[in-house]
Amino acid sequence: MKTIRLLAGILLLISGVLHIFAYFQDPDSTGSIPVLLFGVIYMIIGSLLFNKKKYPIYLAVIVPLIGMILSLIKFGIPELVSLSALFKVLEIVAVVCCCALLIKSKNPE
């Protein structure tokens, strides 16, 4: 389970760096400030996943889901080969990893 947690943390850190990169690539575009904010938040949550506390796992599920929903509402479904699609893939895998951690912690075998 430690490996899954580390994977989720690394994926959120990568997503955060890419969000910040996307902001600096075109800072004048619409929606660029929320992209920067979510990038910083993802980097904070990703780094929090490296400790053993449980609350970062909940944050790593809720915050990316909010970001993905808001992104889909504002920008629609991204093209298959785009930075936005990469954001979604990284965040979906991180959310699935954290959900697996939460399920495993509730059902110890």
Biopython code that builds the backbone (N, CA, C, O; Angstrom):
import numpy as np
from Bio.PDB.StructureBuilder import StructureBuilder

atoms = [
    (1, "MET", "N", (0.822, -1.190, 0.000)),
    (1, "MET", "CA", (0.000, 0.000, 0.000)),
    (1, "MET", "C", (0.875, 1.266, 0.000)),
    (1, "MET", "O", (0.480, 2.318, -0.502)),
    (2, "LYS", "N", (2.065, 1.123, 0.577)),
    (2, "LYS", "CA", (2.965, 2.274, 0.592)),
    (2, "LYS", "C", (3.346, 2.684, -0.825)),
    (2, "LYS", "O", (3.482, 3.871, -1.119)),
    (3, "THR", "N", (3.517, 1.692, -1.702)),
    (3, "THR", "CA", (3.873, 1.985, -3.088)),
    (3, "THR", "C", (2.757, 2.733, -3.806)),
    (3, "THR", "O", (3.015, 3.651, -4.585)),
    (4, "ILE", "N", (1.520, 2.339, -3.540)),
    (4, "ILE", "CA", (0.377, 3.016, -4.170)),
    (4, "ILE", "C", (0.295, 4.456, -3.694)),
    (4, "ILE", "O", (0.022, 5.366, -4.476)),
    (5, "ARG", "N", (0.534, 4.654, -2.407)),
    (5, "ARG", "CA", (0.503, 6.019, -1.856)),
    (5, "ARG", "C", (1.604, 6.878, -2.467)),
    (5, "ARG", "O", (1.374, 8.039, -2.804)),
    (6, "LEU", "N", (2.802, 6.307, -2.610)),
    (6, "LEU", "CA", (3.897, 7.045, -3.227)),
    (6, "LEU", "C", (3.593, 7.356, -4.692)),
    (6, "LEU", "O", (3.891, 8.450, -5.171)),
    (7, "LEU", "N", (3.003, 6.396, -5.402)),
    (7, "LEU", "CA", (2.625, 6.623, -6.799)),
    (7, "LEU", "C", (1.632, 7.771, -6.909)),
    (7, "LEU", "O", (1.780, 8.644, -7.764)),
    (8, "ALA", "N", (0.618, 7.773, -6.046)),
    (8, "ALA", "CA", (-0.373, 8.855, -6.067)),
    (8, "ALA", "C", (0.290, 10.196, -5.773)),
    (8, "ALA", "O", (-0.024, 11.194, -6.422)),
    (9, "GLY", "N", (1.199, 10.231, -4.805)),
    (9, "GLY", "CA", (1.900, 11.468, -4.485)),
    (9, "GLY", "C", (2.746, 11.977, -5.640)),
    (9, "GLY", "O", (2.752, 13.170, -5.940)),
    (10, "ILE", "N", (3.455, 11.065, -6.280)),
    (10, "ILE", "CA", (4.299, 11.460, -7.423)),
    (10, "ILE", "C", (3.444, 11.955, -8.576)),
    (10, "ILE", "O", (3.785, 12.946, -9.222)),
    (11, "LEU", "N", (2.321, 11.268, -8.842)),
    (11, "LEU", "CA", (1.442, 11.696, -9.936)),
    (11, "LEU", "C", (0.857, 13.081, -9.673)),
    (11, "LEU", "O", (0.755, 13.898, -10.588)),
    (12, "LEU", "N", (0.475, 13.345, -8.429)),
    (12, "LEU", "CA", (-0.054, 14.681, -8.120)),
    (12, "LEU", "C", (1.040, 15.741, -8.203)),
    (12, "LEU", "O", (0.776, 16.866, -8.626)),
    (13, "LEU", "N", (2.252, 15.401, -7.811)),
    (13, "LEU", "CA", (3.353, 16.356, -7.952)),
    (13, "LEU", "C", (3.617, 16.663, -9.424)),
    (13, "LEU", "O", (3.820, 17.819, -9.794)),
    (14, "ILE", "N", (3.614, 15.629, -10.258)),
    (14, "ILE", "CA", (3.818, 15.836, -11.701)),
    (14, "ILE", "C", (2.696, 16.681, -12.276)),
    (14, "ILE", "O", (2.938, 17.595, -13.064)),
    (15, "SER", "N", (1.464, 16.372, -11.880)),
    (15, "SER", "CA", (0.318, 17.146, -12.370)),
    (15, "SER", "C", (0.420, 18.601, -11.920)),
    (15, "SER", "O", (0.107, 19.513, -12.684)),
    (16, "GLY", "N", (0.857, 18.816, -10.684)),
    (16, "GLY", "CA", (1.027, 20.177, -10.190)),
    (16, "GLY", "C", (2.070, 20.952, -10.973)),
    (16, "GLY", "O", (1.862, 22.114, -11.322)),
    (17, "VAL", "N", (3.197, 20.303, -11.249)),
    (17, "VAL", "CA", (4.255, 20.957, -12.036)),
    (17, "VAL", "C", (3.744, 21.279, -13.441)),
    (17, "VAL", "O", (4.010, 22.362, -13.963)),
    (18, "LEU", "N", (3.016, 20.349, -14.054)),
    (18, "LEU", "CA", (2.483, 20.591, -15.391)),
    (18, "LEU", "C", (1.438, 21.703, -15.407)),
    (18, "LEU", "O", (1.365, 22.475, -16.363)),
    (19, "HIS", "N", (0.630, 21.785, -14.347)),
    (19, "HIS", "CA", (-0.340, 22.885, -14.252)),
    (19, "HIS", "C", (0.387, 24.230, -14.181)),
    (19, "HIS", "O", (0.008, 25.186, -14.858)),
    (20, "ILE", "N", (1.421, 24.293, -13.363)),
    (20, "ILE", "CA", (2.183, 25.535, -13.236)),
    (20, "ILE", "C", (2.887, 25.863, -14.551)),
    (20, "ILE", "O", (2.945, 27.025, -14.953)),
    (21, "PHE", "N", (3.419, 24.843, -15.218)),
    (21, "PHE", "CA", (4.035, 25.036, -16.532)),
    (21, "PHE", "C", (3.010, 25.581, -17.530)),
    (21, "PHE", "O", (3.319, 26.478, -18.315)),
    (22, "ALA", "N", (1.788, 25.034, -17.497)),
    (22, "ALA", "CA", (0.742, 25.495, -18.412)),
    (22, "ALA", "C", (0.393, 26.959, -18.154)),
    (22, "ALA", "O", (0.107, 27.707, -19.089)),
    (23, "TYR", "N", (0.416, 27.364, -16.890)),
    (23, "TYR", "CA", (0.147, 28.765, -16.570)),
    (23, "TYR", "C", (1.218, 29.671, -17.175)),
    (23, "TYR", "O", (0.897, 30.676, -17.810)),
    (24, "PHE", "N", (2.477, 29.320, -16.981)),
    (24, "PHE", "CA", (3.562, 30.174, -17.484)),
    (24, "PHE", "C", (3.709, 30.104, -19.006)),
    (24, "PHE", "O", (4.318, 30.983, -19.616)),
    (25, "GLN", "N", (3.158, 29.074, -19.604)),
    (25, "GLN", "CA", (3.184, 28.962, -21.058)),
    (25, "GLN", "C", (2.270, 30.005, -21.690)),
    (25, "GLN", "O", (2.604, 30.568, -22.732)),
    (26, "ASP", "N", (1.115, 30.271, -21.067)),
    (26, "ASP", "CA", (0.163, 31.248, -21.591)),
    (26, "ASP", "C", (-0.592, 31.892, -20.424)),
    (26, "ASP", "O", (-1.746, 31.542, -20.177)),
    (27, "PRO", "N", (0.041, 32.830, -19.700)),
    (27, "PRO", "CA", (-0.591, 33.397, -18.506)),
    (27, "PRO", "C", (-1.780, 34.310, -18.791)),
    (27, "PRO", "O", (-2.539, 34.624, -17.874)),
    (28, "ASP", "N", (-1.960, 34.741, -20.032)),
    (28, "ASP", "CA", (-3.062, 35.652, -20.335)),
    (28, "ASP", "C", (-4.335, 34.951, -20.801)),
    (28, "ASP", "O", (-5.338, 35.615, -21.063)),
    (29, "SER", "N", (-4.316, 33.620, -20.909)),
    (29, "SER", "CA", (-5.498, 32.914, -21.389)),
    (29, "SER", "C", (-6.559, 32.849, -20.291)),
    (29, "SER", "O", (-6.272, 33.004, -19.104)),
    (30, "THR", "N", (-7.796, 32.615, -20.733)),
    (30, "THR", "CA", (-8.887, 32.520, -19.766)),
    (30, "THR", "C", (-8.696, 31.267, -18.921)),
    (30, "THR", "O", (-8.325, 30.210, -19.431)),
    (31, "GLY", "N", (-8.950, 31.396, -17.644)),
    (31, "GLY", "CA", (-8.824, 30.262, -16.740)),
    (31, "GLY", "C", (-7.412, 29.942, -16.324)),
    (31, "GLY", "O", (-7.158, 28.864, -15.787)),
    (32, "SER", "N", (-6.473, 30.863, -16.561)),
    (32, "SER", "CA", (-5.080, 30.549, -16.236)),
    (32, "SER", "C", (-4.795, 30.648, -14.728)),
    (32, "SER", "O", (-3.964, 29.903, -14.209)),
    (33, "ILE", "N", (-5.463, 31.543, -14.041)),
    (33, "ILE", "CA", (-5.247, 31.661, -12.590)),
    (33, "ILE", "C", (-5.730, 30.408, -11.861)),
    (33, "ILE", "O", (-5.002, 29.904, -11.006)),
    (34, "PRO", "N", (-6.933, 29.874, -12.158)),
    (34, "PRO", "CA", (-7.315, 28.614, -11.513)),
    (34, "PRO", "C", (-6.364, 27.459, -11.832)),
    (34, "PRO", "O", (-6.138, 26.593, -10.986)),
    (35, "VAL", "N", (-5.813, 27.440, -13.032)),
    (35, "VAL", "CA", (-4.838, 26.400, -13.384)),
    (35, "VAL", "C", (-3.616, 26.511, -12.476)),
    (35, "VAL", "O", (-3.113, 25.503, -11.980)),
    (36, "LEU", "N", (-3.144, 27.729, -12.262)),
    (36, "LEU", "CA", (-1.998, 27.941, -11.370)),
    (36, "LEU", "C", (-2.342, 27.528, -9.938)),
    (36, "LEU", "O", (-1.548, 26.864, -9.272)),
    (37, "LEU", "N", (-3.525, 27.922, -9.470)),
    (37, "LEU", "CA", (-3.930, 27.577, -8.102)),
    (37, "LEU", "C", (-4.034, 26.069, -7.910)),
    (37, "LEU", "O", (-3.554, 25.530, -6.912)),
    (38, "PHE", "N", (-4.664, 25.389, -8.868)),
    (38, "PHE", "CA", (-4.765, 23.938, -8.751)),
    (38, "PHE", "C", (-3.384, 23.297, -8.828)),
    (38, "PHE", "O", (-3.147, 22.285, -8.168)),
    (39, "GLY", "N", (-2.475, 23.853, -9.608)),
    (39, "GLY", "CA", (-1.118, 23.326, -9.658)),
    (39, "GLY", "C", (-0.425, 23.402, -8.312)),
    (39, "GLY", "O", (0.220, 22.445, -7.883)),
    (40, "VAL", "N", (-0.556, 24.532, -7.650)),
    (40, "VAL", "CA", (0.057, 24.697, -6.324)),
    (40, "VAL", "C", (-0.608, 23.760, -5.313)),
    (40, "VAL", "O", (0.070, 23.136, -4.497)),
    (41, "ILE", "N", (-1.944, 23.666, -5.373)),
    (41, "ILE", "CA", (-2.671, 22.787, -4.447)),
    (41, "ILE", "C", (-2.280, 21.330, -4.678)),
    (41, "ILE", "O", (-2.081, 20.588, -3.715)),
    (42, "TYR", "N", (-2.166, 20.908, -5.933)),
    (42, "TYR", "CA", (-1.769, 19.525, -6.225)),
    (42, "TYR", "C", (-0.365, 19.240, -5.717)),
    (42, "TYR", "O", (-0.096, 18.141, -5.231)),
    (43, "MET", "N", (0.527, 20.207, -5.823)),
    (43, "MET", "CA", (1.884, 19.994, -5.319)),
    (43, "MET", "C", (1.881, 19.862, -3.793)),
    (43, "MET", "O", (2.625, 19.054, -3.236)),
    (44, "ILE", "N", (1.050, 20.649, -3.124)),
    (44, "ILE", "CA", (0.959, 20.544, -1.661)),
    (44, "ILE", "C", (0.379, 19.194, -1.260)),
    (44, "ILE", "O", (0.916, 18.522, -0.379)),
    (45, "ILE", "N", (-0.720, 18.793, -1.904)),
    (45, "ILE", "CA", (-1.344, 17.503, -1.564)),
    (45, "ILE", "C", (-0.400, 16.350, -1.910)),
    (45, "ILE", "O", (-0.272, 15.395, -1.145)),
    (46, "GLY", "N", (0.256, 16.444, -3.062)),
    (46, "GLY", "CA", (1.207, 15.391, -3.446)),
    (46, "GLY", "C", (2.324, 15.234, -2.435)),
    (46, "GLY", "O", (2.721, 14.114, -2.115)),
    (47, "SER", "N", (2.833, 16.344, -1.931)),
    (47, "SER", "CA", (3.896, 16.254, -0.926)),
    (47, "SER", "C", (3.351, 15.759, 0.414)),
    (47, "SER", "O", (4.068, 15.090, 1.158)),
    (48, "LEU", "N", (2.096, 16.076, 0.734)),
    (48, "LEU", "CA", (1.503, 15.580, 1.976)),
    (48, "LEU", "C", (1.283, 14.069, 1.938)),
    (48, "LEU", "O", (1.252, 13.419, 2.983)),
    (49, "LEU", "N", (1.131, 13.515, 0.751)),
    (49, "LEU", "CA", (0.927, 12.068, 0.653)),
    (49, "LEU", "C", (2.170, 11.269, 1.043)),
    (49, "LEU", "O", (2.085, 10.055, 1.226)),
    (50, "PHE", "N", (3.305, 11.919, 1.172)),
    (50, "PHE", "CA", (4.522, 11.217, 1.560)),
    (50, "PHE", "C", (4.619, 10.992, 3.068)),
    (50, "PHE", "O", (5.509, 10.272, 3.521)),
    (51, "ASN", "N", (3.722, 11.595, 3.856)),
    (51, "ASN", "CA", (3.705, 11.276, 5.279)),
    (51, "ASN", "C", (2.633, 10.215, 5.532)),
    (51, "ASN", "O", (1.926, 9.827, 4.601)),
    (52, "LYS", "N", (2.503, 9.753, 6.735)),
    (52, "LYS", "CA", (1.634, 8.617, 7.028)),
    (52, "LYS", "C", (0.234, 9.013, 7.504)),
    (52, "LYS", "O", (-0.539, 8.148, 7.918)),
    (53, "LYS", "N", (-0.095, 10.275, 7.454)),
    (53, "LYS", "CA", (-1.417, 10.707, 7.917)),
    (53, "LYS", "C", (-2.479, 10.334, 6.892)),
    (53, "LYS", "O", (-2.183, 10.103, 5.720)),
    (54, "LYS", "N", (-3.722, 10.281, 7.360)),
    (54, "LYS", "CA", (-4.803, 9.823, 6.491)),
    (54, "LYS", "C", (-5.494, 10.956, 5.746)),
    (54, "LYS", "O", (-6.005, 10.725, 4.650)),
    (55, "TYR", "N", (-5.534, 12.166, 6.287)),
    (55, "TYR", "CA", (-6.285, 13.245, 5.654)),
    (55, "TYR", "C", (-5.787, 13.624, 4.255)),
    (55, "TYR", "O", (-6.597, 14.049, 3.432)),
    (56, "PRO", "N", (-4.470, 13.487, 3.944)),
    (56, "PRO", "CA", (-4.066, 13.793, 2.565)),
    (56, "PRO", "C", (-4.693, 12.857, 1.531)),
    (56, "PRO", "O", (-4.879, 13.238, 0.376)),
    (57, "ILE", "N", (-5.016, 11.634, 1.947)),
    (57, "ILE", "CA", (-5.648, 10.704, 1.007)),
    (57, "ILE", "C", (-7.035, 11.222, 0.636)),
    (57, "ILE", "O", (-7.419, 11.182, -0.533)),
    (58, "TYR", "N", (-7.789, 11.707, 1.626)),
    (58, "TYR", "CA", (-9.104, 12.279, 1.336)),
    (58, "TYR", "C", (-8.972, 13.521, 0.450)),
    (58, "TYR", "O", (-9.745, 13.703, -0.490)),
    (59, "LEU", "N", (-7.990, 14.370, 0.753)),
    (59, "LEU", "CA", (-7.769, 15.552, -0.090)),
    (59, "LEU", "C", (-7.398, 15.160, -1.513)),
    (59, "LEU", "O", (-7.817, 15.805, -2.474)),
    (60, "ALA", "N", (-6.603, 14.090, -1.640)),
    (60, "ALA", "CA", (-6.161, 13.645, -2.963)),
    (60, "ALA", "C", (-7.288, 13.012, -3.767)),
    (60, "ALA", "O", (-7.145, 12.817, -4.974)),
    (61, "VAL", "N", (-8.392, 12.690, -3.132)),
    (61, "VAL", "CA", (-9.567, 12.212, -3.859)),
    (61, "VAL", "C", (-10.476, 13.387, -4.207)),
    (61, "VAL", "O", (-10.917, 13.518, -5.349)),
    (62, "ILE", "N", (-10.753, 14.232, -3.234)),
    (62, "ILE", "CA", (-11.761, 15.280, -3.395)),
    (62, "ILE", "C", (-11.285, 16.420, -4.301)),
    (62, "ILE", "O", (-12.002, 16.813, -5.221)),
    (63, "VAL", "N", (-10.103, 16.946, -4.055)),
    (63, "VAL", "CA", (-9.636, 18.128, -4.799)),
    (63, "VAL", "C", (-9.446, 17.842, -6.296)),
    (63, "VAL", "O", (-9.903, 18.643, -7.112)),
    (64, "PRO", "N", (-8.792, 16.737, -6.698)),
    (64, "PRO", "CA", (-8.695, 16.478, -8.140)),
    (64, "PRO", "C", (-10.056, 16.249, -8.804)),
    (64, "PRO", "O", (-10.259, 16.639, -9.953)),
    (65, "LEU", "N", (-10.985, 15.617, -8.082)),
    (65, "LEU", "CA", (-12.320, 15.441, -8.657)),
    (65, "LEU", "C", (-12.997, 16.786, -8.896)),
    (65, "LEU", "O", (-13.642, 16.991, -9.924)),
    (66, "ILE", "N", (-12.848, 17.694, -7.947)),
    (66, "ILE", "CA", (-13.400, 19.040, -8.125)),
    (66, "ILE", "C", (-12.741, 19.728, -9.311)),
    (66, "ILE", "O", (-13.423, 20.337, -10.135)),
    (67, "GLY", "N", (-11.418, 19.634, -9.401)),
    (67, "GLY", "CA", (-10.699, 20.242, -10.513)),
    (67, "GLY", "C", (-11.117, 19.679, -11.856)),
    (67, "GLY", "O", (-11.297, 20.426, -12.817)),
    (68, "MET", "N", (-11.275, 18.350, -11.929)),
    (68, "MET", "CA", (-11.676, 17.739, -13.196)),
    (68, "MET", "C", (-13.092, 18.145, -13.594)),
    (68, "MET", "O", (-13.357, 18.424, -14.764)),
    (69, "ILE", "N", (-13.993, 18.178, -12.629)),
    (69, "ILE", "CA", (-15.378, 18.566, -12.925)),
    (69, "ILE", "C", (-15.437, 20.016, -13.389)),
    (69, "ILE", "O", (-16.096, 20.323, -14.383)),
    (70, "LEU", "N", (-14.754, 20.910, -12.677)),
    (70, "LEU", "CA", (-14.747, 22.321, -13.097)),
    (70, "LEU", "C", (-14.110, 22.495, -14.468)),
    (70, "LEU", "O", (-14.576, 23.300, -15.274)),
    (71, "SER", "N", (-13.055, 21.749, -14.733)),
    (71, "SER", "CA", (-12.393, 21.828, -16.034)),
    (71, "SER", "C", (-13.312, 21.341, -17.150)),
    (71, "SER", "O", (-13.380, 21.950, -18.218)),
    (72, "LEU", "N", (-14.007, 20.257, -16.900)),
    (72, "LEU", "CA", (-14.933, 19.749, -17.918)),
    (72, "LEU", "C", (-16.087, 20.710, -18.157)),
    (72, "LEU", "O", (-16.542, 20.859, -19.291)),
    (73, "ILE", "N", (-16.564, 21.362, -17.107)),
    (73, "ILE", "CA", (-17.649, 22.332, -17.260)),
    (73, "ILE", "C", (-17.166, 23.544, -18.042)),
    (73, "ILE", "O", (-17.856, 24.012, -18.947)),
    (74, "LYS", "N", (-15.982, 24.058, -17.701)),
    (74, "LYS", "CA", (-15.504, 25.279, -18.342)),
    (74, "LYS", "C", (-14.962, 25.055, -19.751)),
    (74, "LYS", "O", (-15.253, 25.832, -20.660)),
    (75, "PHE", "N", (-14.169, 23.989, -19.935)),
    (75, "PHE", "CA", (-13.468, 23.796, -21.202)),
    (75, "PHE", "C", (-14.009, 22.640, -22.044)),
    (75, "PHE", "O", (-13.633, 22.508, -23.208)),
    (76, "GLY", "N", (-14.873, 21.811, -21.490)),
    (76, "GLY", "CA", (-15.393, 20.671, -22.224)),
    (76, "GLY", "C", (-14.408, 19.517, -22.223)),
    (76, "GLY", "O", (-13.405, 19.541, -21.509)),
    (77, "ILE", "N", (-14.702, 18.516, -23.021)),
    (77, "ILE", "CA", (-13.847, 17.334, -23.099)),
    (77, "ILE", "C", (-12.597, 17.689, -23.904)),
    (77, "ILE", "O", (-12.701, 18.210, -25.014)),
    (78, "PRO", "N", (-11.418, 17.409, -23.349)),
    (78, "PRO", "CA", (-10.171, 17.799, -24.056)),
    (78, "PRO", "C", (-9.893, 16.889, -25.247)),
    (78, "PRO", "O", (-10.405, 15.774, -25.340)),
    (79, "GLU", "N", (-9.070, 17.400, -26.149)),
    (79, "GLU", "CA", (-8.595, 16.568, -27.249)),
    (79, "GLU", "C", (-7.773, 15.429, -26.666)),
    (79, "GLU", "O", (-7.227, 15.535, -25.569)),
    (80, "LEU", "N", (-7.696, 14.340, -27.419)),
    (80, "LEU", "CA", (-7.021, 13.154, -26.909)),
    (80, "LEU", "C", (-5.531, 13.389, -26.673)),
    (80, "LEU", "O", (-4.965, 12.860, -25.716)),
    (81, "VAL", "N", (-4.900, 14.166, -27.526)),
    (81, "VAL", "CA", (-3.469, 14.453, -27.377)),
    (81, "VAL", "C", (-3.322, 15.926, -27.005)),
    (81, "VAL", "O", (-3.126, 16.782, -27.867)),
    (82, "SER", "N", (-3.419, 16.203, -25.712)),
    (82, "SER", "CA", (-3.273, 17.578, -25.236)),
    (82, "SER", "C", (-2.788, 17.545, -23.796)),
    (82, "SER", "O", (-2.827, 16.507, -23.135)),
    (83, "LEU", "N", (-2.337, 18.681, -23.327)),
    (83, "LEU", "CA", (-1.882, 18.788, -21.948)),
    (83, "LEU", "C", (-3.051, 18.589, -20.989)),
    (83, "LEU", "O", (-2.886, 18.005, -19.918)),
    (84, "SER", "N", (-4.218, 19.068, -21.368)),
    (84, "SER", "CA", (-5.406, 18.906, -20.531)),
    (84, "SER", "C", (-5.786, 17.439, -20.382)),
    (84, "SER", "O", (-6.194, 17.012, -19.301)),
    (85, "ALA", "N", (-5.658, 16.667, -21.452)),
    (85, "ALA", "CA", (-5.940, 15.229, -21.366)),
    (85, "ALA", "C", (-4.927, 14.537, -20.459)),
    (85, "ALA", "O", (-5.281, 13.623, -19.714)),
    (86, "LEU", "N", (-3.670, 14.971, -20.522)),
    (86, "LEU", "CA", (-2.648, 14.416, -19.633)),
    (86, "LEU", "C", (-2.970, 14.734, -18.176)),
    (86, "LEU", "O", (-2.786, 13.888, -17.300)),
    (87, "PHE", "N", (-3.454, 15.961, -17.912)),
    (87, "PHE", "CA", (-3.891, 16.317, -16.553)),
    (87, "PHE", "C", (-4.932, 15.321, -16.062)),
    (87, "PHE", "O", (-4.842, 14.798, -14.951)),
    (88, "LYS", "N", (-5.920, 15.071, -16.911)),
    (88, "LYS", "CA", (-7.029, 14.187, -16.519)),
    (88, "LYS", "C", (-6.528, 12.773, -16.231)),
    (88, "LYS", "O", (-6.937, 12.160, -15.245)),
    (89, "VAL", "N", (-5.650, 12.256, -17.082)),
    (89, "VAL", "CA", (-5.146, 10.891, -16.889)),
    (89, "VAL", "C", (-4.363, 10.789, -15.585)),
    (89, "VAL", "O", (-4.573, 9.855, -14.811)),
    (90, "LEU", "N", (-3.469, 11.732, -15.335)),
    (90, "LEU", "CA", (-2.682, 11.713, -14.101)),
    (90, "LEU", "C", (-3.583, 11.800, -12.876)),
    (90, "LEU", "O", (-3.381, 11.084, -11.895)),
    (91, "GLU", "N", (-4.574, 12.677, -12.937)),
    (91, "GLU", "CA", (-5.458, 12.868, -11.790)),
    (91, "GLU", "C", (-6.366, 11.669, -11.577)),
    (91, "GLU", "O", (-6.625, 11.290, -10.435)),
    (92, "ILE", "N", (-6.854, 11.063, -12.654)),
    (92, "ILE", "CA", (-7.714, 9.882, -12.514)),
    (92, "ILE", "C", (-6.940, 8.738, -11.878)),
    (92, "ILE", "O", (-7.456, 8.063, -10.988)),
    (93, "VAL", "N", (-5.711, 8.513, -12.321)),
    (93, "VAL", "CA", (-4.906, 7.436, -11.741)),
    (93, "VAL", "C", (-4.616, 7.727, -10.273)),
    (93, "VAL", "O", (-4.676, 6.818, -9.446)),
    (94, "ALA", "N", (-4.304, 8.968, -9.935)),
    (94, "ALA", "CA", (-4.043, 9.329, -8.536)),
    (94, "ALA", "C", (-5.287, 9.142, -7.677)),
    (94, "ALA", "O", (-5.191, 8.653, -6.551)),
    (95, "VAL", "N", (-6.455, 9.526, -8.192)),
    (95, "VAL", "CA", (-7.707, 9.367, -7.443)),
    (95, "VAL", "C", (-8.013, 7.888, -7.244)),
    (95, "VAL", "O", (-8.424, 7.483, -6.157)),
    (96, "VAL", "N", (-7.820, 7.080, -8.275)),
    (96, "VAL", "CA", (-8.066, 5.636, -8.158)),
    (96, "VAL", "C", (-7.119, 5.021, -7.124)),
    (96, "VAL", "O", (-7.540, 4.184, -6.325)),
    (97, "CYS", "N", (-5.864, 5.423, -7.133)),
    (97, "CYS", "CA", (-4.910, 4.923, -6.133)),
    (97, "CYS", "C", (-5.354, 5.283, -4.721)),
    (97, "CYS", "O", (-5.302, 4.446, -3.819)),
    (98, "CYS", "N", (-5.783, 6.508, -4.529)),
    (98, "CYS", "CA", (-6.205, 6.943, -3.194)),
    (98, "CYS", "C", (-7.507, 6.268, -2.774)),
    (98, "CYS", "O", (-7.685, 5.948, -1.599)),
    (99, "CYS", "N", (-8.412, 6.051, -3.713)),
    (99, "CYS", "CA", (-9.638, 5.313, -3.391)),
    (99, "CYS", "C", (-9.305, 3.886, -2.977)),
    (99, "CYS", "O", (-9.911, 3.352, -2.049)),
    (100, "ALA", "N", (-8.343, 3.265, -3.660)),
    (100, "ALA", "CA", (-7.909, 1.913, -3.291)),
    (100, "ALA", "C", (-7.320, 1.908, -1.879)),
    (100, "ALA", "O", (-7.560, 0.979, -1.107)),
    (101, "LEU", "N", (-6.562, 2.930, -1.549)),
    (101, "LEU", "CA", (-6.008, 3.034, -0.193)),
    (101, "LEU", "C", (-7.107, 3.167, 0.847)),
    (101, "LEU", "O", (-7.042, 2.544, 1.907)),
    (102, "LEU", "N", (-8.118, 3.980, 0.549)),
    (102, "LEU", "CA", (-9.217, 4.177, 1.494)),
    (102, "LEU", "C", (-10.017, 2.884, 1.666)),
    (102, "LEU", "O", (-10.392, 2.528, 2.783)),
    (103, "ILE", "N", (-10.274, 2.194, 0.577)),
    (103, "ILE", "CA", (-11.033, 0.934, 0.665)),
    (103, "ILE", "C", (-10.234, -0.109, 1.435)),
    (103, "ILE", "O", (-10.784, -0.829, 2.268)),
    (104, "LYS", "N", (-8.945, -0.189, 1.158)),
    (104, "LYS", "CA", (-8.088, -1.163, 1.838)),
    (104, "LYS", "C", (-7.993, -0.867, 3.334)),
    (104, "LYS", "O", (-7.940, -1.791, 4.146)),
    (105, "SER", "N", (-7.972, 0.405, 3.699)),
    (105, "SER", "CA", (-7.864, 0.756, 5.121)),
    (105, "SER", "C", (-9.172, 0.466, 5.868)),
    (105, "SER", "O", (-9.151, 0.239, 7.077)),
    (106, "LYS", "N", (-10.290, 0.472, 5.171)),
    (106, "LYS", "CA", (-11.573, 0.173, 5.820)),
    (106, "LYS", "C", (-11.813, -1.324, 5.899)),
    (106, "LYS", "O", (-12.541, -1.781, 6.781)),
    (107, "ASN", "N", (-11.213, -2.104, 4.992)),
    (107, "ASN", "CA", (-11.384, -3.550, 4.963)),
    (107, "ASN", "C", (-10.041, -4.254, 5.144)),
    (107, "ASN", "O", (-9.502, -4.806, 4.184)),
    (108, "PRO", "N", (-9.491, -4.242, 6.363)),
    (108, "PRO", "CA", (-8.200, -4.930, 6.544)),
    (108, "PRO", "C", (-8.401, -6.436, 6.425)),
    (108, "PRO", "O", (-9.352, -7.002, 6.965)),
    (109, "GLU", "N", (-7.487, -7.061, 5.709)),
    (109, "GLU", "CA", (-7.612, -8.523, 5.510)),
    (109, "GLU", "C", (-6.546, -9.266, 6.256)),
    (109, "GLU", "O", (-6.498, -10.495, 6.203)),
]
sb = StructureBuilder()
sb.init_structure("model")
sb.init_model(0)
sb.init_chain("A")
sb.init_seg("    ")
for serial, (resi, resn, name, xyz) in enumerate(atoms, 1):
    if name == "N":
        sb.init_residue(resn, " ", resi, " ")
    sb.init_atom(name, np.array(xyz, "f"), 0.0, 1.0, " ", f" {name:<3s}", serial, name[0])
structure = sb.get_structure()
